[in-house]
Amino acid sequence: QAYAILTLCRALYTCRHGAQVSKRQAALWAIETYPQWASLITQALAWRIALDDAVDPAPTMPQTTDFVQFAVAQIAPASPTRQGAG
């Protein structure tokens, strides 16, 4: 989950600013830019630093899934052809 969250933070930053930064820098920017996701992103940073295999992913999976959907929507907003799909 940490990998997905931090990679999407970097993608969001790149799409907004046209430049790549480290995942940490992008995460810190995303925390400020998207405060509704601050807790999840902060946890992802902690998981990455700790590299803790003992972290139970189940409690945060729904929020991580929601963040992935949010980030994808920010990166690739629905085009007219996609809006009618599904």
PDB file with one MODEL, atoms N, CA, C and O in Angstrom:
MODEL        1
ATOM      1  N   GLN A   1       0.814  -1.192   0.000  1.00  0.00           N
ATOM      2  CA  GLN A   1       0.000   0.000   0.000  1.00  0.00           C
ATOM      3  C   GLN A   1       0.859   1.258   0.000  1.00  0.00           C
ATOM      4  O   GLN A   1       0.550   2.221  -0.701  1.00  0.00           O
ATOM      5  N   ALA A   2       1.924   1.256   0.774  1.00  0.00           N
ATOM      6  CA  ALA A   2       2.779   2.442   0.839  1.00  0.00           C
ATOM      7  C   ALA A   2       3.332   2.767  -0.550  1.00  0.00           C
ATOM      8  O   ALA A   2       3.357   3.928  -0.959  1.00  0.00           O
ATOM      9  N   TYR A   3       3.767   1.747  -1.263  1.00  0.00           N
ATOM     10  CA  TYR A   3       4.310   1.957  -2.609  1.00  0.00           C
ATOM     11  C   TYR A   3       3.265   2.626  -3.508  1.00  0.00           C
ATOM     12  O   TYR A   3       3.568   3.602  -4.193  1.00  0.00           O
ATOM     13  N   ALA A   4       2.055   2.109  -3.503  1.00  0.00           N
ATOM     14  CA  ALA A   4       0.994   2.662  -4.350  1.00  0.00           C
ATOM     15  C   ALA A   4       0.669   4.101  -3.962  1.00  0.00           C
ATOM     16  O   ALA A   4       0.553   4.971  -4.824  1.00  0.00           O
ATOM     17  N   ILE A   5       0.523   4.343  -2.679  1.00  0.00           N
ATOM     18  CA  ILE A   5       0.164   5.684  -2.198  1.00  0.00           C
ATOM     19  C   ILE A   5       1.246   6.696  -2.567  1.00  0.00           C
ATOM     20  O   ILE A   5       0.947   7.762  -3.105  1.00  0.00           O
ATOM     21  N   LEU A   6       2.492   6.360  -2.279  1.00  0.00           N
ATOM     22  CA  LEU A   6       3.578   7.307  -2.530  1.00  0.00           C
ATOM     23  C   LEU A   6       3.845   7.495  -4.022  1.00  0.00           C
ATOM     24  O   LEU A   6       4.193   8.591  -4.460  1.00  0.00           O
ATOM     25  N   THR A   7       3.683   6.432  -4.797  1.00  0.00           N
ATOM     26  CA  THR A   7       3.842   6.560  -6.244  1.00  0.00           C
ATOM     27  C   THR A   7       2.759   7.475  -6.818  1.00  0.00           C
ATOM     28  O   THR A   7       3.032   8.289  -7.699  1.00  0.00           O
ATOM     29  N   LEU A   8       1.548   7.341  -6.323  1.00  0.00           N
ATOM     30  CA  LEU A   8       0.477   8.214  -6.804  1.00  0.00           C
ATOM     31  C   LEU A   8       0.664   9.657  -6.355  1.00  0.00           C
ATOM     32  O   LEU A   8       0.289  10.581  -7.077  1.00  0.00           O
ATOM     33  N   CYS A   9       1.233   9.860  -5.184  1.00  0.00           N
ATOM     34  CA  CYS A   9       1.565  11.228  -4.768  1.00  0.00           C
ATOM     35  C   CYS A   9       2.547  11.848  -5.760  1.00  0.00           C
ATOM     36  O   CYS A   9       2.412  13.010  -6.144  1.00  0.00           O
ATOM     37  N   ARG A  10       3.529  11.061  -6.163  1.00  0.00           N
ATOM     38  CA  ARG A  10       4.511  11.548  -7.135  1.00  0.00           C
ATOM     39  C   ARG A  10       3.845  11.832  -8.486  1.00  0.00           C
ATOM     40  O   ARG A  10       4.148  12.835  -9.133  1.00  0.00           O
ATOM     41  N   ALA A  11       2.954  10.961  -8.899  1.00  0.00           N
ATOM     42  CA  ALA A  11       2.250  11.177 -10.164  1.00  0.00           C
ATOM     43  C   ALA A  11       1.381  12.433 -10.102  1.00  0.00           C
ATOM     44  O   ALA A  11       1.342  13.212 -11.054  1.00  0.00           O
ATOM     45  N   LEU A  12       0.691  12.628  -8.989  1.00  0.00           N
ATOM     46  CA  LEU A  12      -0.129  13.839  -8.829  1.00  0.00           C
ATOM     47  C   LEU A  12       0.738  15.092  -8.909  1.00  0.00           C
ATOM     48  O   LEU A  12       0.383  16.060  -9.581  1.00  0.00           O
ATOM     49  N   TYR A  13       1.875  15.066  -8.219  1.00  0.00           N
ATOM     50  CA  TYR A  13       2.787  16.207  -8.247  1.00  0.00           C
ATOM     51  C   TYR A  13       3.283  16.463  -9.670  1.00  0.00           C
ATOM     52  O   TYR A  13       3.285  17.601 -10.139  1.00  0.00           O
ATOM     53  N   THR A  14       3.696  15.410 -10.341  1.00  0.00           N
ATOM     54  CA  THR A  14       4.224  15.549 -11.702  1.00  0.00           C
ATOM     55  C   THR A  14       3.177  16.119 -12.644  1.00  0.00           C
ATOM     56  O   THR A  14       3.483  16.983 -13.466  1.00  0.00           O
ATOM     57  N   CYS A  15       1.949  15.642 -12.529  1.00  0.00           N
ATOM     58  CA  CYS A  15       0.880  16.156 -13.394  1.00  0.00           C
ATOM     59  C   CYS A  15       0.589  17.624 -13.097  1.00  0.00           C
ATOM     60  O   CYS A  15       0.299  18.395 -14.012  1.00  0.00           O
ATOM     61  N   ARG A  16       0.660  18.007 -11.860  1.00  0.00           N
ATOM     62  CA  ARG A  16       0.366  19.395 -11.481  1.00  0.00           C
ATOM     63  C   ARG A  16       1.504  20.341 -11.823  1.00  0.00           C
ATOM     64  O   ARG A  16       1.265  21.469 -12.255  1.00  0.00           O
ATOM     65  N   HIS A  17       2.764  19.884 -11.632  1.00  0.00           N
ATOM     66  CA  HIS A  17       3.907  20.792 -11.762  1.00  0.00           C
ATOM     67  C   HIS A  17       4.802  20.517 -12.965  1.00  0.00           C
ATOM     68  O   HIS A  17       5.670  21.328 -13.285  1.00  0.00           O
ATOM     69  N   GLY A  18       4.604  19.388 -13.633  1.00  0.00           N
ATOM     70  CA  GLY A  18       5.420  19.083 -14.804  1.00  0.00           C
ATOM     71  C   GLY A  18       6.856  18.726 -14.472  1.00  0.00           C
ATOM     72  O   GLY A  18       7.729  18.799 -15.336  1.00  0.00           O
ATOM     73  N   ALA A  19       7.107  18.344 -13.241  1.00  0.00           N
ATOM     74  CA  ALA A  19       8.456  17.963 -12.823  1.00  0.00           C
ATOM     75  C   ALA A  19       8.356  16.811 -11.842  1.00  0.00           C
ATOM     76  O   ALA A  19       7.360  16.673 -11.131  1.00  0.00           O
ATOM     77  N   GLN A  20       9.400  15.978 -11.807  1.00  0.00           N
ATOM     78  CA  GLN A  20       9.424  14.876 -10.857  1.00  0.00           C
ATOM     79  C   GLN A  20      10.236  15.262  -9.632  1.00  0.00           C
ATOM     80  O   GLN A  20      11.268  15.925  -9.731  1.00  0.00           O
ATOM     81  N   VAL A  21       9.756  14.839  -8.493  1.00  0.00           N
ATOM     82  CA  VAL A  21      10.481  14.996  -7.238  1.00  0.00           C
ATOM     83  C   VAL A  21      10.491  13.632  -6.560  1.00  0.00           C
ATOM     84  O   VAL A  21       9.889  12.680  -7.056  1.00  0.00           O
ATOM     85  N   SER A  22      11.166  13.544  -5.444  1.00  0.00           N
ATOM     86  CA  SER A  22      11.191  12.275  -4.711  1.00  0.00           C
ATOM     87  C   SER A  22       9.791  11.946  -4.201  1.00  0.00           C
ATOM     88  O   SER A  22       8.926  12.817  -4.108  1.00  0.00           O
ATOM     89  N   LYS A  23       9.590  10.683  -3.875  1.00  0.00           N
ATOM     90  CA  LYS A  23       8.295  10.288  -3.323  1.00  0.00           C
ATOM     91  C   LYS A  23       8.032  11.022  -2.014  1.00  0.00           C
ATOM     92  O   LYS A  23       6.900  11.426  -1.745  1.00  0.00           O
ATOM     93  N   ARG A  24       9.061  11.194  -1.204  1.00  0.00           N
ATOM     94  CA  ARG A  24       8.890  11.915   0.065  1.00  0.00           C
ATOM     95  C   ARG A  24       8.459  13.356  -0.185  1.00  0.00           C
ATOM     96  O   ARG A  24       7.512  13.835   0.439  1.00  0.00           O
ATOM     97  N   GLN A  25       9.141  14.047  -1.087  1.00  0.00           N
ATOM     98  CA  GLN A  25       8.769  15.433  -1.397  1.00  0.00           C
ATOM     99  C   GLN A  25       7.346  15.502  -1.940  1.00  0.00           C
ATOM    100  O   GLN A  25       6.575  16.384  -1.559  1.00  0.00           O
ATOM    101  N   ALA A  26       7.002  14.586  -2.818  1.00  0.00           N
ATOM    102  CA  ALA A  26       5.663  14.563  -3.388  1.00  0.00           C
ATOM    103  C   ALA A  26       4.623  14.271  -2.311  1.00  0.00           C
ATOM    104  O   ALA A  26       3.540  14.856  -2.317  1.00  0.00           O
ATOM    105  N   ALA A  27       4.945  13.372  -1.391  1.00  0.00           N
ATOM    106  CA  ALA A  27       4.012  13.048  -0.308  1.00  0.00           C
ATOM    107  C   ALA A  27       3.794  14.263   0.591  1.00  0.00           C
ATOM    108  O   ALA A  27       2.660  14.549   0.975  1.00  0.00           O
ATOM    109  N   LEU A  28       4.853  14.970   0.926  1.00  0.00           N
ATOM    110  CA  LEU A  28       4.713  16.164   1.767  1.00  0.00           C
ATOM    111  C   LEU A  28       3.872  17.226   1.062  1.00  0.00           C
ATOM    112  O   LEU A  28       3.059  17.900   1.694  1.00  0.00           O
ATOM    113  N   TRP A  29       4.070  17.369  -0.238  1.00  0.00           N
ATOM    114  CA  TRP A  29       3.242  18.294  -1.016  1.00  0.00           C
ATOM    115  C   TRP A  29       1.787  17.837  -1.009  1.00  0.00           C
ATOM    116  O   TRP A  29       0.882  18.650  -0.820  1.00  0.00           O
ATOM    117  N   ALA A  30       1.559  16.547  -1.212  1.00  0.00           N
ATOM    118  CA  ALA A  30       0.193  16.015  -1.261  1.00  0.00           C
ATOM    119  C   ALA A  30      -0.517  16.177   0.084  1.00  0.00           C
ATOM    120  O   ALA A  30      -1.722  16.425   0.118  1.00  0.00           O
ATOM    121  N   ILE A  31       0.209  16.042   1.177  1.00  0.00           N
ATOM    122  CA  ILE A  31      -0.377  16.236   2.499  1.00  0.00           C
ATOM    123  C   ILE A  31      -0.934  17.648   2.626  1.00  0.00           C
ATOM    124  O   ILE A  31      -2.015  17.848   3.180  1.00  0.00           O
ATOM    125  N   GLU A  32      -0.205  18.609   2.122  1.00  0.00           N
ATOM    126  CA  GLU A  32      -0.654  20.005   2.164  1.00  0.00           C
ATOM    127  C   GLU A  32      -1.766  20.284   1.155  1.00  0.00           C
ATOM    128  O   GLU A  32      -2.701  21.031   1.443  1.00  0.00           O
ATOM    129  N   THR A  33      -1.661  19.688  -0.009  1.00  0.00           N
ATOM    130  CA  THR A  33      -2.590  19.954  -1.097  1.00  0.00           C
ATOM    131  C   THR A  33      -3.919  19.226  -0.921  1.00  0.00           C
ATOM    132  O   THR A  33      -4.975  19.751  -1.275  1.00  0.00           O
ATOM    133  N   TYR A  34      -3.862  18.040  -0.384  1.00  0.00           N
ATOM    134  CA  TYR A  34      -5.048  17.197  -0.203  1.00  0.00           C
ATOM    135  C   TYR A  34      -5.162  16.787   1.269  1.00  0.00           C
ATOM    136  O   TYR A  34      -4.916  15.628   1.603  1.00  0.00           O
ATOM    137  N   PRO A  35      -5.527  17.708   2.141  1.00  0.00           N
ATOM    138  CA  PRO A  35      -5.544  17.399   3.583  1.00  0.00           C
ATOM    139  C   PRO A  35      -6.472  16.252   3.957  1.00  0.00           C
ATOM    140  O   PRO A  35      -6.285  15.620   4.997  1.00  0.00           O
ATOM    141  N   GLN A  36      -7.459  15.978   3.133  1.00  0.00           N
ATOM    142  CA  GLN A  36      -8.360  14.863   3.427  1.00  0.00           C
ATOM    143  C   GLN A  36      -7.632  13.516   3.366  1.00  0.00           C
ATOM    144  O   GLN A  36      -8.132  12.523   3.895  1.00  0.00           O
ATOM    145  N   TRP A  37      -6.480  13.471   2.738  1.00  0.00           N
ATOM    146  CA  TRP A  37      -5.687  12.243   2.626  1.00  0.00           C
ATOM    147  C   TRP A  37      -4.424  12.294   3.486  1.00  0.00           C
ATOM    148  O   TRP A  37      -3.603  11.379   3.423  1.00  0.00           O
ATOM    149  N   ALA A  38      -4.258  13.336   4.277  1.00  0.00           N
ATOM    150  CA  ALA A  38      -3.023  13.542   5.037  1.00  0.00           C
ATOM    151  C   ALA A  38      -2.686  12.367   5.950  1.00  0.00           C
ATOM    152  O   ALA A  38      -1.530  11.952   6.021  1.00  0.00           O
ATOM    153  N   SER A  39      -3.667  11.836   6.639  1.00  0.00           N
ATOM    154  CA  SER A  39      -3.412  10.740   7.565  1.00  0.00           C
ATOM    155  C   SER A  39      -2.904   9.501   6.837  1.00  0.00           C
ATOM    156  O   SER A  39      -1.933   8.879   7.267  1.00  0.00           O
ATOM    157  N   LEU A  40      -3.550   9.149   5.751  1.00  0.00           N
ATOM    158  CA  LEU A  40      -3.144   7.976   4.982  1.00  0.00           C
ATOM    159  C   LEU A  40      -1.743   8.149   4.405  1.00  0.00           C
ATOM    160  O   LEU A  40      -0.931   7.226   4.458  1.00  0.00           O
ATOM    161  N   ILE A  41      -1.461   9.316   3.860  1.00  0.00           N
ATOM    162  CA  ILE A  41      -0.145   9.570   3.261  1.00  0.00           C
ATOM    163  C   ILE A  41       0.935   9.566   4.333  1.00  0.00           C
ATOM    164  O   ILE A  41       2.029   9.046   4.116  1.00  0.00           O
ATOM    165  N   THR A  42       0.632  10.141   5.483  1.00  0.00           N
ATOM    166  CA  THR A  42       1.581  10.136   6.599  1.00  0.00           C
ATOM    167  C   THR A  42       1.882   8.703   7.037  1.00  0.00           C
ATOM    168  O   THR A  42       3.031   8.361   7.317  1.00  0.00           O
ATOM    169  N   GLN A  43       0.836   7.864   7.095  1.00  0.00           N
ATOM    170  CA  GLN A  43       1.050   6.447   7.423  1.00  0.00           C
ATOM    171  C   GLN A  43       1.930   5.777   6.382  1.00  0.00           C
ATOM    172  O   GLN A  43       2.813   4.993   6.731  1.00  0.00           O
ATOM    173  N   ALA A  44       1.704   6.073   5.117  1.00  0.00           N
ATOM    174  CA  ALA A  44       2.513   5.468   4.052  1.00  0.00           C
ATOM    175  C   ALA A  44       3.981   5.850   4.202  1.00  0.00           C
ATOM    176  O   ALA A  44       4.861   5.012   4.004  1.00  0.00           O
ATOM    177  N   LEU A  45       4.253   7.104   4.549  1.00  0.00           N
ATOM    178  CA  LEU A  45       5.638   7.525   4.781  1.00  0.00           C
ATOM    179  C   LEU A  45       6.248   6.746   5.943  1.00  0.00           C
ATOM    180  O   LEU A  45       7.397   6.311   5.868  1.00  0.00           O
ATOM    181  N   ALA A  46       5.487   6.573   7.005  1.00  0.00           N
ATOM    182  CA  ALA A  46       5.986   5.830   8.165  1.00  0.00           C
ATOM    183  C   ALA A  46       6.243   4.369   7.812  1.00  0.00           C
ATOM    184  O   ALA A  46       7.253   3.799   8.226  1.00  0.00           O
ATOM    185  N   TRP A  47       5.333   3.756   7.048  1.00  0.00           N
ATOM    186  CA  TRP A  47       5.516   2.365   6.638  1.00  0.00           C
ATOM    187  C   TRP A  47       6.777   2.214   5.801  1.00  0.00           C
ATOM    188  O   TRP A  47       7.530   1.252   5.951  1.00  0.00           O
ATOM    189  N   ARG A  48       6.990   3.173   4.926  1.00  0.00           N
ATOM    190  CA  ARG A  48       8.156   3.097   4.033  1.00  0.00           C
ATOM    191  C   ARG A  48       9.454   3.203   4.823  1.00  0.00           C
ATOM    192  O   ARG A  48      10.416   2.484   4.553  1.00  0.00           O
ATOM    193  N   ILE A  49       9.472   4.099   5.793  1.00  0.00           N
ATOM    194  CA  ILE A  49      10.674   4.279   6.612  1.00  0.00           C
ATOM    195  C   ILE A  49      10.927   3.042   7.465  1.00  0.00           C
ATOM    196  O   ILE A  49      12.061   2.578   7.582  1.00  0.00           O
ATOM    197  N   ALA A  50       9.861   2.513   8.058  1.00  0.00           N
ATOM    198  CA  ALA A  50       9.998   1.369   8.952  1.00  0.00           C
ATOM    199  C   ALA A  50      10.244   0.078   8.194  1.00  0.00           C
ATOM    200  O   ALA A  50      10.852  -0.853   8.724  1.00  0.00           O
ATOM    201  N   LEU A  51       9.773   0.018   6.951  1.00  0.00           N
ATOM    202  CA  LEU A  51       9.830  -1.225   6.178  1.00  0.00           C
ATOM    203  C   LEU A  51       9.322  -2.389   7.030  1.00  0.00           C
ATOM    204  O   LEU A  51       9.919  -3.464   7.083  1.00  0.00           O
ATOM    205  N   ASP A  52       8.209  -2.131   7.685  1.00  0.00           N
ATOM    206  CA  ASP A  52       7.671  -3.061   8.667  1.00  0.00           C
ATOM    207  C   ASP A  52       6.741  -4.069   8.017  1.00  0.00           C
ATOM    208  O   ASP A  52       5.635  -3.724   7.601  1.00  0.00           O
ATOM    209  N   ASP A  53       7.188  -5.314   7.927  1.00  0.00           N
ATOM    210  CA  ASP A  53       6.369  -6.378   7.365  1.00  0.00           C
ATOM    211  C   ASP A  53       5.233  -6.773   8.308  1.00  0.00           C
ATOM    212  O   ASP A  53       4.297  -7.465   7.907  1.00  0.00           O
ATOM    213  N   ALA A  54       5.322  -6.331   9.560  1.00  0.00           N
ATOM    214  CA  ALA A  54       4.306  -6.702  10.544  1.00  0.00           C
ATOM    215  C   ALA A  54       3.060  -5.819  10.457  1.00  0.00           C
ATOM    216  O   ALA A  54       2.084  -6.063  11.165  1.00  0.00           O
ATOM    217  N   VAL A  55       3.082  -4.807   9.606  1.00  0.00           N
ATOM    218  CA  VAL A  55       1.924  -3.925   9.456  1.00  0.00           C
ATOM    219  C   VAL A  55       0.787  -4.711   8.810  1.00  0.00           C
ATOM    220  O   VAL A  55       0.956  -5.331   7.761  1.00  0.00           O
ATOM    221  N   ASP A  56      -0.367  -4.670   9.455  1.00  0.00           N
ATOM    222  CA  ASP A  56      -1.547  -5.357   8.919  1.00  0.00           C
ATOM    223  C   ASP A  56      -2.200  -4.439   7.881  1.00  0.00           C
ATOM    224  O   ASP A  56      -2.686  -3.366   8.239  1.00  0.00           O
ATOM    225  N   PRO A  57      -2.223  -4.832   6.615  1.00  0.00           N
ATOM    226  CA  PRO A  57      -2.759  -3.959   5.573  1.00  0.00           C
ATOM    227  C   PRO A  57      -4.282  -3.893   5.541  1.00  0.00           C
ATOM    228  O   PRO A  57      -4.841  -2.979   4.936  1.00  0.00           O
ATOM    229  N   ALA A  58      -4.954  -4.826   6.170  1.00  0.00           N
ATOM    230  CA  ALA A  58      -6.416  -4.899   6.065  1.00  0.00           C
ATOM    231  C   ALA A  58      -7.143  -3.631   6.534  1.00  0.00           C
ATOM    232  O   ALA A  58      -8.056  -3.179   5.842  1.00  0.00           O
ATOM    233  N   PRO A  59      -6.781  -3.045   7.667  1.00  0.00           N
ATOM    234  CA  PRO A  59      -7.552  -1.882   8.131  1.00  0.00           C
ATOM    235  C   PRO A  59      -7.503  -0.667   7.196  1.00  0.00           C
ATOM    236  O   PRO A  59      -8.457   0.110   7.135  1.00  0.00           O
ATOM    237  N   THR A  60      -6.407  -0.508   6.479  1.00  0.00           N
ATOM    238  CA  THR A  60      -6.274   0.669   5.615  1.00  0.00           C
ATOM    239  C   THR A  60      -6.567   0.386   4.146  1.00  0.00           C
ATOM    240  O   THR A  60      -6.544   1.306   3.328  1.00  0.00           O
ATOM    241  N   MET A  61      -6.839  -0.857   3.801  1.00  0.00           N
ATOM    242  CA  MET A  61      -7.081  -1.189   2.393  1.00  0.00           C
ATOM    243  C   MET A  61      -8.243  -0.398   1.788  1.00  0.00           C
ATOM    244  O   MET A  61      -8.094   0.107   0.675  1.00  0.00           O
ATOM    245  N   PRO A  62      -9.390  -0.261   2.458  1.00  0.00           N
ATOM    246  CA  PRO A  62     -10.482   0.508   1.856  1.00  0.00           C
ATOM    247  C   PRO A  62     -10.089   1.971   1.592  1.00  0.00           C
ATOM    248  O   PRO A  62     -10.420   2.524   0.544  1.00  0.00           O
ATOM    249  N   GLN A  63      -9.388   2.590   2.541  1.00  0.00           N
ATOM    250  CA  GLN A  63      -8.977   3.978   2.354  1.00  0.00           C
ATOM    251  C   GLN A  63      -7.931   4.086   1.247  1.00  0.00           C
ATOM    252  O   GLN A  63      -7.937   5.043   0.474  1.00  0.00           O
ATOM    253  N   THR A  64      -7.041   3.112   1.175  1.00  0.00           N
ATOM    254  CA  THR A  64      -6.040   3.108   0.109  1.00  0.00           C
ATOM    255  C   THR A  64      -6.722   2.978  -1.252  1.00  0.00           C
ATOM    256  O   THR A  64      -6.354   3.669  -2.202  1.00  0.00           O
ATOM    257  N   THR A  65      -7.697   2.107  -1.342  1.00  0.00           N
ATOM    258  CA  THR A  65      -8.450   1.945  -2.589  1.00  0.00           C
ATOM    259  C   THR A  65      -9.150   3.246  -2.966  1.00  0.00           C
ATOM    260  O   THR A  65      -9.158   3.633  -4.134  1.00  0.00           O
ATOM    261  N   ASP A  66      -9.731   3.912  -1.990  1.00  0.00           N
ATOM    262  CA  ASP A  66     -10.376   5.209  -2.247  1.00  0.00           C
ATOM    263  C   ASP A  66      -9.368   6.239  -2.725  1.00  0.00           C
ATOM    264  O   ASP A  66      -9.662   7.028  -3.622  1.00  0.00           O
ATOM    265  N   PHE A  67      -8.175   6.238  -2.130  1.00  0.00           N
ATOM    266  CA  PHE A  67      -7.137   7.184  -2.552  1.00  0.00           C
ATOM    267  C   PHE A  67      -6.687   6.906  -3.978  1.00  0.00           C
ATOM    268  O   PHE A  67      -6.488   7.835  -4.762  1.00  0.00           O
ATOM    269  N   VAL A  68      -6.526   5.642  -4.314  1.00  0.00           N
ATOM    270  CA  VAL A  68      -6.135   5.278  -5.684  1.00  0.00           C
ATOM    271  C   VAL A  68      -7.181   5.803  -6.667  1.00  0.00           C
ATOM    272  O   VAL A  68      -6.828   6.402  -7.683  1.00  0.00           O
ATOM    273  N   GLN A  69      -8.444   5.585  -6.377  1.00  0.00           N
ATOM    274  CA  GLN A  69      -9.510   6.069  -7.259  1.00  0.00           C
ATOM    275  C   GLN A  69      -9.503   7.590  -7.350  1.00  0.00           C
ATOM    276  O   GLN A  69      -9.689   8.148  -8.432  1.00  0.00           O
ATOM    277  N   PHE A  70      -9.292   8.262  -6.226  1.00  0.00           N
ATOM    278  CA  PHE A  70      -9.211   9.721  -6.207  1.00  0.00           C
ATOM    279  C   PHE A  70      -8.060  10.202  -7.085  1.00  0.00           C
ATOM    280  O   PHE A  70      -8.234  11.081  -7.929  1.00  0.00           O
ATOM    281  N   ALA A  71      -6.883   9.615  -6.876  1.00  0.00           N
ATOM    282  CA  ALA A  71      -5.701  10.054  -7.624  1.00  0.00           C
ATOM    283  C   ALA A  71      -5.868   9.825  -9.118  1.00  0.00           C
ATOM    284  O   ALA A  71      -5.526  10.693  -9.921  1.00  0.00           O
ATOM    285  N   VAL A  72      -6.386   8.678  -9.491  1.00  0.00           N
ATOM    286  CA  VAL A  72      -6.606   8.391 -10.918  1.00  0.00           C
ATOM    287  C   VAL A  72      -7.566   9.416 -11.518  1.00  0.00           C
ATOM    288  O   VAL A  72      -7.354   9.880 -12.638  1.00  0.00           O
ATOM    289  N   ALA A  73      -8.601   9.766 -10.793  1.00  0.00           N
ATOM    290  CA  ALA A  73      -9.556  10.764 -11.283  1.00  0.00           C
ATOM    291  C   ALA A  73      -8.892  12.133 -11.446  1.00  0.00           C
ATOM    292  O   ALA A  73      -9.238  12.886 -12.357  1.00  0.00           O
ATOM    293  N   GLN A  74      -7.943  12.456 -10.568  1.00  0.00           N
ATOM    294  CA  GLN A  74      -7.231  13.730 -10.675  1.00  0.00           C
ATOM    295  C   GLN A  74      -6.264  13.736 -11.851  1.00  0.00           C
ATOM    296  O   GLN A  74      -6.087  14.753 -12.521  1.00  0.00           O
ATOM    297  N   ILE A  75      -5.645  12.594 -12.090  1.00  0.00           N
ATOM    298  CA  ILE A  75      -4.638  12.487 -13.147  1.00  0.00           C
ATOM    299  C   ILE A  75      -5.281  12.386 -14.524  1.00  0.00           C
ATOM    300  O   ILE A  75      -4.807  13.003 -15.478  1.00  0.00           O
ATOM    301  N   ALA A  76      -6.352  11.615 -14.632  1.00  0.00           N
ATOM    302  CA  ALA A  76      -7.005  11.390 -15.920  1.00  0.00           C
ATOM    303  C   ALA A  76      -8.504  11.638 -15.767  1.00  0.00           C
ATOM    304  O   ALA A  76      -9.290  10.693 -15.699  1.00  0.00           O
ATOM    305  N   PRO A  77      -8.897  12.913 -15.713  1.00  0.00           N
ATOM    306  CA  PRO A  77     -10.334  13.195 -15.576  1.00  0.00           C
ATOM    307  C   PRO A  77     -11.126  12.550 -16.715  1.00  0.00           C
ATOM    308  O   PRO A  77     -10.625  12.383 -17.828  1.00  0.00           O
ATOM    309  N   ALA A  78     -12.340  12.203 -16.415  1.00  0.00           N
ATOM    310  CA  ALA A  78     -13.189  11.530 -17.407  1.00  0.00           C
ATOM    311  C   ALA A  78     -13.359  12.396 -18.644  1.00  0.00           C
ATOM    312  O   ALA A  78     -13.745  13.562 -18.563  1.00  0.00           O
ATOM    313  N   SER A  79     -13.063  11.804 -19.778  1.00  0.00           N
ATOM    314  CA  SER A  79     -13.291  12.487 -21.047  1.00  0.00           C
ATOM    315  C   SER A  79     -14.730  12.206 -21.473  1.00  0.00           C
ATOM    316  O   SER A  79     -15.357  11.307 -20.911  1.00  0.00           O
ATOM    317  N   PRO A  80     -15.281  12.944 -22.450  1.00  0.00           N
ATOM    318  CA  PRO A  80     -16.648  12.688 -22.886  1.00  0.00           C
ATOM    319  C   PRO A  80     -16.890  11.240 -23.311  1.00  0.00           C
ATOM    320  O   PRO A  80     -17.976  10.704 -23.091  1.00  0.00           O
ATOM    321  N   THR A  81     -15.881  10.603 -23.920  1.00  0.00           N
ATOM    322  CA  THR A  81     -16.071   9.229 -24.360  1.00  0.00           C
ATOM    323  C   THR A  81     -16.054   8.268 -23.187  1.00  0.00           C
ATOM    324  O   THR A  81     -16.705   7.225 -23.242  1.00  0.00           O
ATOM    325  N   ARG A  82     -15.325   8.591 -22.124  1.00  0.00           N
ATOM    326  CA  ARG A  82     -15.265   7.716 -20.963  1.00  0.00           C
ATOM    327  C   ARG A  82     -16.460   7.905 -20.060  1.00  0.00           C
ATOM    328  O   ARG A  82     -16.835   6.978 -19.342  1.00  0.00           O
ATOM    329  N   GLN A  83     -17.074   9.077 -20.071  1.00  0.00           N
ATOM    330  CA  GLN A  83     -18.207   9.332 -19.189  1.00  0.00           C
ATOM    331  C   GLN A  83     -19.380   8.423 -19.502  1.00  0.00           C
ATOM    332  O   GLN A  83     -20.110   8.020 -18.596  1.00  0.00           O
ATOM    333  N   GLY A  84     -19.570   8.097 -20.762  1.00  0.00           N
ATOM    334  CA  GLY A  84     -20.694   7.272 -21.141  1.00  0.00           C
ATOM    335  C   GLY A  84     -20.436   5.793 -20.922  1.00  0.00           C
ATOM    336  O   GLY A  84     -21.365   4.988 -20.986  1.00  0.00           O
ATOM    337  N   ALA A  85     -19.193   5.425 -20.665  1.00  0.00           N
ATOM    338  CA  ALA A  85     -18.855   4.011 -20.481  1.00  0.00           C
ATOM    339  C   ALA A  85     -19.324   3.519 -19.119  1.00  0.00           C
ATOM    340  O   ALA A  85     -19.305   4.256 -18.134  1.00  0.00           O
ATOM    341  N   GLY A  86     -19.745   2.253 -19.083  1.00  0.00           N
ATOM    342  CA  GLY A  86     -19.999   1.493 -17.898  1.00  0.00           C
ATOM    343  C   GLY A  86     -20.934   2.006 -16.946  1.00  0.00           C
ATOM    344  O   GLY A  86     -21.175   1.376 -15.916  1.00  0.00           O
TER     345      GLY A  86
ENDMDL
END
